[in-house]
Amino acid sequence: MDSEKTDSKKEAMRKKALGELGELIALKTLVDNGFEKISHLNDTKRRNFHFADLLAEKDGKKYAISVKARNKFQKNGTLNNRYNLKQTHVAAVENELVAEAYWMAIPFDKNSYSVRFGSVMELKDAMGKPLSGIPMGEDCAYGEEWVKDKPHYFDFSFFTNQN
């Protein structure tokens, strides 16, 4: 039982650290793409702000951005092709922050990362129903690819979900 608790705690720490690494990459990527007035909502509003992690501006438009950092591959080696994105609080966040809801998906592997950026409004199925996640297959049609397989120089052994 203690081993299970330890493993569970270690897994929670790994996921939290991967998320924080993703948010750092997101901040740099936003700066590189001309965004200004970037703030981390955990630091400026409250911890665990619904939906959004970052608030940024570009060309007079405000963006409430949810950052989703994941391992590119699942434990079994297959592509992690869908990142959960709960849209239940999007309208309230947009109203509170007077910003449009966007997402950044950041898949990491042991040597590189990529970044996709898109509007939550575009995440709809063929019937117009909101999706509950970001499709991240090799032929992803959502968002824009801002970074493709950029090398990182992290010791990724702690972050990986593979043996």
PyMOL commands that set and color helices and strands:
alter all, ss='L'
color gray80, all
select helices_A, chain A and resi 2-32+41-44+90-97+120-122
alter helices_A, ss='H'
color red, helices_A
select strands_A, chain A and resi 36-40+54-58+61-71+82-84+100-108+112-119+133-135+144-151
alter strands_A, ss='S'
color yellow, strands_A
deselect
rebuild
show_as cartoon
